[in-house]
Structure formats: structure tokens, C-alpha cells
Amino acid sequence: MDKIRIIIADDSDFVRDGMKIILDVDDDFEVLGTAATGREAIELAEKEAPDIFLMDIQMPEMDGIEATKQIVERGLGKVLILTTFDDDELVRQALKNGAKGYLIKNHTPEHLKQMIKSVYYGTGVMDANVLETLAGSTPAAITAGSAAAGFDASDYSPRELEIIRAVAEGLSNKEIANKLFISEGTVKNYITGILAKEGLSHRTALAVYYLTGKK
């Protein structure tokens, strides 16, 4: 396959350099460059045409939230947010601006690579630990598929609710298909319809809405 072209935006030299080293040794990825601010990331993207941005939230000059908004509006690439455990409200804002997912900075190299690939191939991704923080829930509550009080389930069929719960558990389309004994294409069609009904742009936002009651 073609290499996945990446720009890393983070104001920490340690984070930028570490991720670049991790990705440069893998033939599936090409790091086009690194940036210390959101503005630098956008300027670099205008020259290099990346597929994916690894985007920190808190940076000088232009933060990751505003940078994500401009990147999505201008069609410069897909954004995967880098976050810490205390960024939950900022994560919500970034998702609202069109980010395709988020991950904790203390990930393993293989987890980072897998999440980048998921976003590249069109699947929104979420780190389970961040999801728990956003939902104010325990892992057990997420596994049980408990919807927040603000989530309106009245417009959905039992099958649609099963799909939504599975998305909130962080399952991929393939995993949902296996769990519910339906095809991946059917799962994709369900999710597309649900997102359109709620006016949401991606599955990560749907999971947050289901677990927090907030869009």
C-alpha cells in the first residue's frame, strides 16, 4: 500500500521526536515534518499534502482545537488528537471541530500505528481511558452499555441501539458485525444513518453523545 503521510504537531520536542522515530522505522508511514504550533502544522500541510495529523491540543500561537477546525474546513487531512487525562472538555471541542479520534500520549508504538491506520481507512478511533473520563463512567459501566440521561433513544430501533452501544464500547465495524451476526456493510449503513439522524460527523462523536448525553 502507499505510505500514510503524517505531520506531527506538538509543542514538546520529546513527543515530536519520539513519535517521528517510531514512525520513520516503519515502511507503512512517512513523516512529512513536525510542527510546534497549530499554525506551523497548517503551513506545512499546504506544502506537503498529508493524510493524517497527529495533533496536540495545547500549543502556543494556535492550539490544536483551532488548527483542527481550519484543517477540516480546508480539507487538508484527517486529525488524530493527542491528549492527556485532564483534557476532556478540550477533547469534546476538538471532536466538534472535526477530529477523527483521540489517543493518550503514553500509548505503545503499536497502538499508535494501529490508530493512525484506522483513521486513515475511515474509522474514528477513541482511547478507552479517555472515553471513560469523557463519560464520567467506570469501565464496567461502558461495558454494560449504559446511555447517559441526555441521550434520546426514542427514535431508534432495538437494532440501531445495539449498534450505538457497540460503537460506544469502541468496537470496529468488523467486531460489531461478528457480535451481531450481520455484514460489515450493514453495520456501515446503520452507522451512516445514525450519524445523519443526529447531525454528527463521525462515530467518536456518537460514542461521546451516547455516554455523556452531550453533542
Backbone hydrogen bonds in HBPLUS format (Angstrom, degrees):
<---DONOR---> <-ACCEPTOR-->    atom                        ^
c    i                          cat <-CA-CA->   ^        H-A-AA   ^      H-
h    n   atom  resd res      DA  || num        DHA   H-A  angle D-A-AA Bond
n    s   type  num  typ     dist DA aas  dist angle  dist       angle   num
A0004-ILE N   A0028-ASP O   2.85 MM  24  6.23 168.2  1.86 147.6 147.3     1
A0030-GLU N   A0004-ILE O   2.92 MM  26  5.97 155.7  1.98 150.9 145.2     2
A0051-ASP N   A0005-ARG O   2.79 MM  46  5.09 158.8  1.83 128.6 135.9     3
A0052-ILE N   A0005-ARG O   3.05 MM  47  6.39 163.5  2.08 161.9 166.7     4
A0006-ILE N   A0030-GLU O   2.87 MM  24  6.09 162.9  1.90 159.4 161.1     5
A0032-LEU N   A0006-ILE O   2.74 MM  26  5.70 152.0  1.82 152.5 162.3     6
A0007-ILE N   A0052-ILE O   3.04 MM  45  6.53 151.7  2.12 154.9 163.7     7
A0054-LEU N   A0007-ILE O   2.90 MM  47  6.30 163.1  1.93 159.7 164.9     8
A0008-ILE N   A0033-GLY O   3.23 MM  25  6.67 160.6  2.27 150.9 154.4     9
A0035-ALA N   A0008-ILE O   2.77 MM  27  6.19 147.9  1.87 158.0 161.9    10
A0009-ALA N   A0054-LEU O   2.78 MM  45  5.95 176.8  1.78 170.8 170.5    11
A0056-ASP N   A0009-ALA O   2.85 MM  47  5.99 153.0  1.92 156.9 166.0    12
A0010-ASP N   A0035-ALA O   2.91 MM  25  6.34 151.4  1.99 169.1 162.8    13
A0016-ARG N   A0012-SER O   3.04 MM   4  6.28 177.3  2.04 159.5 160.3    14
A0017-ASP N   A0013-ASP O   2.88 MM   4  5.90 170.8  1.89 153.3 156.3    15
A0018-GLY N   A0014-PHE O   2.93 MM   4  5.87 154.7  1.99 140.0 148.1    16
A0019-MET N   A0015-VAL O   2.99 MM   4  6.11 169.1  2.00 154.8 157.1    17
A0020-LYS N   A0016-ARG O   2.97 MM   4  6.13 157.9  2.02 149.5 156.4    18
A0021-ILE N   A0017-ASP O   2.98 MM   4  6.16 160.4  2.02 148.8 153.3    19
A0022-ILE N   A0018-GLY O   3.06 MM   4  6.30 163.0  2.09 148.1 152.8    20
A0023-LEU N   A0019-MET O   2.97 MM   4  6.16 160.5  2.01 152.8 157.1    21
A0024-ASP N   A0020-LYS O   2.82 MM   4  5.80 156.5  1.87 151.7 158.5    22
A0026-ASP N   A0023-LEU O   3.11 MM   3  5.42 163.3  2.14 112.5 117.4    23
A0029-PHE N   A0026-ASP O   3.18 MM   3  5.94 172.7  2.19 124.4 126.7    24
A0041-ALA N   A0037-THR O   3.12 MM   4  6.42 153.7  2.20 145.3 152.5    25
A0038-GLY N   A0062-MET O   2.92 MM  24  4.83 146.2  2.03 154.5 151.6    26
A0042-ILE N   A0038-GLY O   3.07 MM   4  6.38 156.0  2.13 151.3 156.6    27
A0043-GLU N   A0039-ARG O   2.98 MM   4  6.25 166.5  2.00 154.1 157.8    28
A0044-LEU N   A0040-GLU O   2.92 MM   4  6.07 155.4  1.98 148.0 154.7    29
A0045-ALA N   A0041-ALA O   2.95 MM   4  6.13 152.2  2.03 142.9 150.8    30
A0046-GLU N   A0042-ILE O   3.01 MM   4  6.28 145.5  2.13 149.8 158.2    31
A0047-LYS N   A0044-LEU O   3.10 MM   3  5.43 145.7  2.22 104.8 114.6    32
A0048-GLU N   A0044-LEU O   3.00 MM   4  6.15 146.9  2.11 147.8 158.2    33
A0049-ALA N   A0045-ALA O   3.05 MM   4  5.20 162.0  2.09 137.2 137.2    34
A0078-LYS N   A0051-ASP O   2.98 MM  27  6.21 176.1  1.99 144.3 145.3    35
A0053-PHE N   A0078-LYS O   2.73 MM  25  6.11 151.1  1.81 161.9 169.5    36
A0080-LEU N   A0053-PHE O   2.83 MM  27  5.99 167.9  1.85 168.9 171.8    37
A0055-MET N   A0080-LEU O   2.90 MM  25  6.01 163.6  1.93 148.4 153.9    38
A0082-LEU N   A0055-MET O   2.70 MM  27  5.55 163.4  1.73 138.0 137.4    39
A0064-GLY N   A0057-ILE O   2.68 MM   7  4.06 164.4  1.70 130.4 133.2    40
A0062-MET N   A0060-PRO O   2.65 MM   2  5.58 135.8  1.84 114.4  99.3    41
A0067-ALA N   A0063-ASP O   3.03 MM   4  6.19 163.3  2.06 152.5 157.8    42
A0068-THR N   A0064-GLY O   2.92 MM   4  5.81 152.5  1.99 132.5 139.7    43
A0069-LYS N   A0065-ILE O   3.18 MM   4  6.44 158.8  2.23 143.4 148.5    44
A0070-GLN N   A0066-GLU O   3.07 MM   4  6.39 164.0  2.09 155.0 157.8    45
A0071-ILE N   A0067-ALA O   2.87 MM   4  6.03 161.7  1.90 153.5 159.2    46
A0072-VAL N   A0068-THR O   2.93 MM   4  6.05 168.9  1.94 157.2 159.4    47
A0073-GLU N   A0069-LYS O   2.98 MM   4  6.08 166.5  2.00 150.1 154.5    48
A0074-ARG N   A0070-GLN O   2.99 MM   4  6.00 147.7  2.09 142.9 150.8    49
A0075-GLY N   A0071-ILE O   2.96 MM   4  5.91 107.8  2.49 134.6 150.9    50
A0076-LEU N   A0071-ILE O   2.97 MM   5  5.10 165.8  1.99 148.6 151.0    51
A0075-GLY N   A0072-VAL O   3.18 MM   3  5.04 154.7  2.25  98.8 106.5    52
A0100-LYS N   A0079-VAL O   2.84 MM  21  5.74 158.4  1.88 157.6 164.2    53
A0081-ILE N   A0101-GLY O   2.93 MM  20  6.10 164.4  1.95 144.2 139.6    54
A0103-LEU N   A0081-ILE O   2.88 MM  22  6.35 147.7  1.99 159.8 168.6    55
A0083-THR N   A0103-LEU O   3.01 MM  20  6.11 152.9  2.09 158.7 160.5    56
A0105-LYS N   A0083-THR O   3.27 MM  22  6.10 141.5  2.43 172.9 166.5    57
A0087-ASP N   A0084-THR O   3.25 MM   3  5.70 154.2  2.32 126.7 124.5    58
A0090-LEU N   A0087-ASP O   2.93 MM   3  5.26 114.9  2.36 110.4 127.3    59
A0091-VAL N   A0087-ASP O   2.80 MM   4  5.97 150.8  1.88 158.6 167.6    60
A0092-ARG N   A0088-ASP O   3.10 MM   4  6.41 155.7  2.16 146.5 151.8    61
A0093-GLN N   A0089-GLU O   3.17 MM   4  6.50 154.0  2.24 142.7 149.1    62
A0094-ALA N   A0090-LEU O   2.95 MM   4  6.24 156.8  2.01 149.4 155.7    63
A0095-LEU N   A0091-VAL O   2.90 MM   4  6.16 160.4  1.94 156.9 161.8    64
A0096-LYS N   A0092-ARG O   2.96 MM   4  6.18 155.2  2.03 145.9 153.0    65
A0097-ASN N   A0093-GLN O   3.04 MM   4  6.30 136.7  2.23 139.0 150.6    66
A0097-ASN N   A0094-ALA O   3.09 MM   3  5.00 125.9  2.40  91.8 106.1    67
A0099-ALA N   A0094-ALA O   3.15 MM   5  5.76 167.5  2.16 140.5 139.2    68
A0098-GLY N   A0095-LEU O   2.96 MM   3  5.14 160.3  2.00 106.5 112.2    69
A0125-VAL N   A0100-LYS O   3.11 MM  25  6.69 144.2  2.25 142.0 151.9    70
A0102-TYR N   A0125-VAL O   3.30 MM  23  6.53 138.0  2.49 127.3 136.4    71
A0112-LEU N   A0108-THR O   3.01 MM   4  6.30 161.6  2.05 158.8 163.7    72
A0113-LYS N   A0109-PRO O   3.01 MM   4  6.29 163.6  2.04 151.3 155.3    73
A0114-GLN N   A0110-GLU O   2.97 MM   4  6.14 159.6  2.02 146.9 152.3    74
A0115-MET N   A0111-HIS O   3.02 MM   4  6.19 160.1  2.07 151.4 156.3    75
A0116-ILE N   A0112-LEU O   3.03 MM   4  6.27 156.3  2.09 151.3 157.8    76
A0117-LYS N   A0113-LYS O   3.02 MM   4  6.27 161.0  2.06 148.8 153.8    77
A0118-SER N   A0114-GLN O   2.93 MM   4  6.19 153.4  2.00 145.9 153.5    78
A0119-VAL N   A0115-MET O   3.07 MM   4  6.30 165.3  2.10 149.7 152.3    79
A0120-TYR N   A0116-ILE O   2.93 MM   4  6.13 160.6  1.97 150.4 156.5    80
A0121-TYR N   A0117-LYS O   2.95 MM   4  6.16 151.8  2.03 149.5 155.7    81
A0123-THR N   A0118-SER O   2.83 MM   5  5.15 162.6  1.86 152.2 146.1    82
A0122-GLY N   A0119-VAL O   3.06 MM   3  5.11 161.9  2.09 106.6 110.8    83
A0130-VAL N   A0127-ASP O   3.07 MM   3  5.41 121.0  2.43 107.0 120.9    84
A0131-LEU N   A0127-ASP O   2.98 MM   4  6.24 160.8  2.02 156.8 163.1    85
A0132-GLU N   A0128-ALA O   2.98 MM   4  6.24 152.4  2.06 146.9 153.0    86
A0133-THR N   A0129-ASN O   3.23 MM   4  6.50 155.0  2.29 139.0 145.1    87
A0134-LEU N   A0130-VAL O   2.84 MM   4  6.15 163.3  1.87 159.2 163.6    88
A0135-ALA N   A0131-LEU O   2.93 MM   4  6.05 153.8  2.00 146.6 153.8    89
A0136-GLY N   A0132-GLU O   2.87 MM   4  5.83 123.4  2.19 137.7 152.3    90
A0137-SER N   A0132-GLU O   3.10 MM   5  5.17 152.4  2.18 144.6 149.3    91
A0136-GLY N   A0133-THR O   3.21 MM   3  5.05 137.6  2.40  92.6 104.5    92
A0141-ALA N   A0138-THR O   3.00 MM   3  5.25 123.1  2.34 104.0 118.1    93
A0142-ILE N   A0138-THR O   3.21 MM   4  6.62 154.6  2.28 153.2 160.2    94
A0143-THR N   A0139-PRO O   2.96 MM   4  6.23 163.7  1.99 153.4 157.8    95
A0144-ALA N   A0140-ALA O   2.95 MM   4  6.14 147.7  2.06 142.8 151.5    96
A0146-SER N   A0141-ALA O   3.39 MM   5  5.98 173.0  2.39 159.3 161.3    97
A0145-GLY N   A0142-ILE O   2.89 MM   3  5.04 148.3  1.99 102.8 113.2    98
A0148-ALA N   A0210-TYR O   2.88 MM  62  6.12 165.7  1.90 161.9 164.4    99
A0151-PHE N   A0148-ALA O   3.10 MM   3  5.59 164.7  2.13 115.6 120.5   100
A0156-TYR N   A0153-ALA O   3.19 MM   3  5.64 166.8  2.21 119.6 121.9   101
A0161-LEU N   A0157-SER O   3.00 MM   4  6.30 157.8  2.05 155.7 161.9   102
A0162-GLU N   A0158-PRO O   3.00 MM   4  6.28 145.0  2.13 141.9 151.5   103
A0163-ILE N   A0159-ARG O   3.04 MM   4  6.39 154.1  2.11 149.0 155.5   104
A0164-ILE N   A0160-GLU O   2.90 MM   4  6.22 161.6  1.94 151.5 156.4   105
A0165-ARG N   A0161-LEU O   2.90 MM   4  6.06 164.7  1.93 148.7 152.7   106
A0166-ALA N   A0162-GLU O   3.01 MM   4  6.20 155.7  2.07 144.3 151.0   107
A0167-VAL N   A0163-ILE O   2.92 MM   4  6.23 154.6  1.98 152.1 159.2   108
A0168-ALA N   A0164-ILE O   2.94 MM   4  6.22 157.1  1.99 150.0 156.4   109
A0169-GLU N   A0165-ARG O   3.01 MM   4  6.30 127.9  2.29 137.7 151.6   110
A0169-GLU N   A0166-ALA O   3.14 MM   3  5.00 133.4  2.36  91.7 104.6   111
A0171-LEU N   A0166-ALA O   3.18 MM   5  5.74 162.7  2.21 160.0 154.7   112
A0170-GLY N   A0167-VAL O   2.91 MM   3  5.16 155.3  1.97 107.3 115.2   113
A0176-ILE N   A0172-SER O   2.88 MM   4  6.14 157.1  1.93 154.3 161.0   114
A0177-ALA N   A0173-ASN O   2.88 MM   4  6.05 159.5  1.92 148.1 154.0   115
A0178-ASN N   A0174-LYS O   2.99 MM   4  6.25 159.5  2.03 148.8 153.7   116
A0179-LYS N   A0175-GLU O   2.97 MM   4  6.09 153.6  2.04 142.4 150.0   117
A0180-LEU N   A0176-ILE O   2.91 MM   4  6.06 156.4  1.97 154.4 159.5   118
A0181-PHE N   A0177-ALA O   2.79 MM   4  5.54 115.2  2.21 139.8 153.6   119
A0182-ILE N   A0177-ALA O   3.08 MM   5  4.88 153.6  2.15 132.0 139.0   120
A0187-VAL N   A0183-SER O   3.11 MM   4  6.47 156.9  2.16 147.3 153.4   121
A0188-LYS N   A0184-GLU O   2.90 MM   4  6.18 163.1  1.93 152.8 157.1   122
A0189-ASN N   A0185-GLY O   2.98 MM   4  6.22 155.7  2.04 145.0 151.4   123
A0190-TYR N   A0186-THR O   2.95 MM   4  6.21 159.5  1.99 150.8 156.1   124
A0191-ILE N   A0187-VAL O   2.95 MM   4  6.23 168.5  1.96 158.5 160.9   125
A0192-THR N   A0188-LYS O   2.91 MM   4  6.09 161.1  1.95 150.7 156.1   126
A0193-GLY N   A0189-ASN O   3.04 MM   4  6.22 161.2  2.08 148.3 152.8   127
A0194-ILE N   A0190-TYR O   2.91 MM   4  6.18 156.7  1.97 153.3 160.2   128
A0195-LEU N   A0191-ILE O   2.90 MM   4  6.06 166.2  1.92 155.4 158.6   129
A0196-ALA N   A0192-THR O   3.07 MM   4  6.25 157.2  2.12 144.3 150.7   130
A0197-LYS N   A0193-GLY O   2.98 MM   4  6.17 153.1  2.05 143.7 151.1   131
A0198-GLU N   A0194-ILE O   3.09 MM   4  6.34 147.9  2.19 147.4 155.2   132
A0199-GLY N   A0195-LEU O   2.87 MM   4  5.86 117.4  2.27 139.3 155.5   133
A0200-LEU N   A0195-LEU O   2.93 MM   5  4.92 156.8  1.98 144.7 146.7   134
A0199-GLY N   A0196-ALA O   3.28 MM   3  5.01 144.4  2.42  92.0 102.1   135
A0206-LEU N   A0202-HIS O   3.33 MM   4  6.72 148.0  2.44 140.5 149.6   136
A0207-ALA N   A0203-ARG O   2.93 MM   4  6.25 156.0  1.98 151.5 156.7   137
A0208-VAL N   A0204-THR O   3.02 MM   4  6.32 159.7  2.06 150.0 155.4   138
A0209-TYR N   A0205-ALA O   2.93 MM   4  6.13 158.4  1.98 145.5 151.5   139
A0210-TYR N   A0206-LEU O   2.90 MM   4  6.13 163.7  1.93 153.2 157.3   140
A0211-LEU N   A0207-ALA O   3.00 MM   4  6.14 158.4  2.05 148.9 154.3   141
A0212-THR N   A0208-VAL O   2.81 MM   4  5.72 136.1  2.00 147.3 157.8   142
A0213-GLY N   A0209-TYR O   2.69 MM   4  4.77 144.8  1.81 131.5 139.6   143
